[in-house]
Amino acid sequence: SAKRTKESAAINSSLMALKESVRALSRGEGWHTLAGGRHPLTQLLRPCFTQPDARTAIIATVSPSSKDTEHALNTLRHASLMDGRADEGAHSWVG
């Protein structure tokens, strides 16, 4: 339905803004440097990623089915980005 399509688009927009904001942080840029940093979701979550004493848990779920391998790899790549150590050669807790 049109309503569900609109909701899906809004969710994807929110997740993209969050991903871009986290990528900016991992490159050493400020949260505010991207348009994504002004998105309502990223504004709400900003303290979780910028306050020194904040702790955030990221839960990524993947399918064990071989037909979902590409989706599972993308999920793990995005989760490794979120741990803040996704630089080339850096050890990540996602494995």
C-alpha positions as CSV (number, residue, x, y, z in Angstrom):
1,S,0.0,0.0,0.0
2,A,1.0,3.6,-0.4
3,K,1.1,4.1,3.4
4,R,3.5,1.2,3.9
5,T,5.7,2.4,1.0
6,K,5.9,5.9,2.7
7,E,6.8,4.4,6.1
8,S,9.5,2.2,4.5
9,A,11.0,5.3,2.8
10,A,11.0,7.2,6.1
11,I,12.7,4.3,7.9
12,N,15.3,4.0,5.1
13,S,15.9,7.8,5.2
14,S,16.4,7.6,9.0
15,L,18.9,4.7,8.8
16,M,20.8,6.4,6.0
17,A,21.2,9.6,8.0
18,L,22.4,7.6,11.0
19,K,24.9,5.6,9.0
20,E,26.3,8.8,7.4
21,S,26.6,10.5,10.8
22,V,28.5,7.5,12.3
23,R,30.7,7.4,9.2
24,A,31.5,11.0,9.8
25,L,32.5,10.3,13.4
26,S,34.7,7.4,12.4
27,R,36.5,9.7,10.0
28,G,37.1,12.2,12.8
29,E,34.5,14.7,11.6
30,G,32.0,16.3,13.8
31,W,28.4,15.0,14.1
32,H,27.1,18.3,12.8
33,T,29.2,18.3,9.6
34,L,26.6,16.3,7.5
35,A,23.0,16.9,6.7
36,G,22.4,13.5,8.4
37,G,23.4,15.1,11.7
38,R,20.4,17.3,11.5
39,H,17.9,14.4,10.9
40,P,15.4,13.9,13.8
41,L,16.7,10.4,14.5
42,T,20.4,11.4,14.6
43,Q,19.5,14.4,16.8
44,L,17.8,12.1,19.2
45,L,20.7,9.6,19.2
46,R,23.5,12.2,19.1
47,P,24.4,12.0,22.9
48,C,24.8,8.2,22.5
49,F,27.6,8.7,20.1
50,T,29.2,11.9,21.2
51,Q,29.3,12.0,25.0
52,P,32.5,10.4,26.4
53,D,30.7,8.4,29.1
54,A,27.9,7.1,26.8
55,R,27.6,3.4,26.1
56,T,25.7,2.1,23.1
57,A,25.0,-1.5,22.1
58,I,24.5,-2.4,18.4
59,I,22.6,-5.6,17.7
60,A,22.9,-7.0,14.2
61,T,20.9,-10.0,13.1
62,V,21.8,-12.2,10.2
63,S,20.3,-15.2,8.5
64,P,22.2,-18.5,8.5
65,S,20.8,-19.3,5.1
66,S,23.3,-19.3,2.2
67,K,20.7,-17.5,0.0
68,D,21.1,-14.5,2.4
69,T,24.9,-14.4,2.4
70,E,25.1,-11.0,0.7
71,H,22.6,-9.4,3.0
72,A,24.3,-10.9,6.0
73,L,27.7,-9.5,4.9
74,N,26.2,-6.1,4.4
75,T,24.7,-6.2,7.9
76,L,28.0,-7.2,9.4
77,R,29.8,-4.4,7.5
78,H,27.4,-1.8,8.8
79,A,27.7,-3.2,12.3
80,S,31.5,-3.0,12.1
81,L,31.2,0.6,11.1
82,M,29.1,1.3,14.2
83,D,31.8,0.0,16.5
84,G,34.0,2.9,15.6
85,R,37.0,0.8,14.6
86,A,36.1,0.1,11.0
87,D,39.3,1.7,9.6
88,E,41.4,-0.4,7.3
89,G,43.4,-3.0,9.3
90,A,41.7,-2.2,12.6
91,H,40.4,-5.1,14.7
92,S,36.7,-5.2,15.0
93,W,34.4,-7.2,17.4
94,V,32.3,-8.2,14.4
95,G,33.7,-11.3,12.9
